[in-house]
Amino acid sequence: VEGGRVSIHNLHLRGFRAASSIDDIDDGHGLFFIDADVAVSDVTLEHIEKMAVTVRGTSAVRADRLLIQGGHVGIWLEESASLRLNDSIVKHNESAGICAYGHASAKIYNAVFDTEALSLTHRPNTDFKVALPIYIGPAPLS
């Protein structure tokens, strides 16, 4: 989704693949938002080869009750994107539960993270606020 407003509810995506896992092409991603205002709820993303949820540009995403599991990266934030994640589970992803770069921000409430690598990865300019998380995997890295 590029620009505009969108609501996504009661969706299940599974098994997205890519021609190459390391390229600049957007195949193999789950939900991809650029400069959009988004509400997402009751969505499951399983075995997504690249990023399950990508939030870029000036996008603002409110996500409730997500289940993201068994992919490469659960959530990718970049530029000035913002995320409010509530009552969600992000588990068994190869690289990270959430990655944030640029001036991205995330507010995370009542979420469970269980990854084989890092749970939260972010850079100094990003703004992370986490309340009542449960980490079953490695501790967050900042």
JONOR-V936337 format. One line per field, one symbol per residue. ss: DSSP state (@ for helix, = for strand, . for the rest). phi: phi as a letter, one per 20 degrees, with the letter a starting at -180 (. if undefined). burial: # if it has 16 or more other C-alpha atoms within 10 Angstrom, else .. A space follows every 10 residues. Layout:
ss = ???
phi = ???
burial = ???
//
This chain:
ss = .=..====== ====...... .......... ====..==== ======.... ======...= =========. ..=====... .=====..== =....===== ....=====. .===...=== ==....==== =..==..... =.
phi = .cmmcbcccl ccdbmfdcfc fcbeeefnee eccclcdcdc blddcclefd efcdccmdgc ddccleccbm decfccdbld fcccdclccc blefdafccc cmdfcbdccl cdcbcedefc cbdgffcdcc clecdddfff dd
burial = .......... ...#.#.#.. ......#### ########## ########## ########## ########## ########## ########## ########## ######.##. ########## ##...###.. ..#.#.#..# ..
//
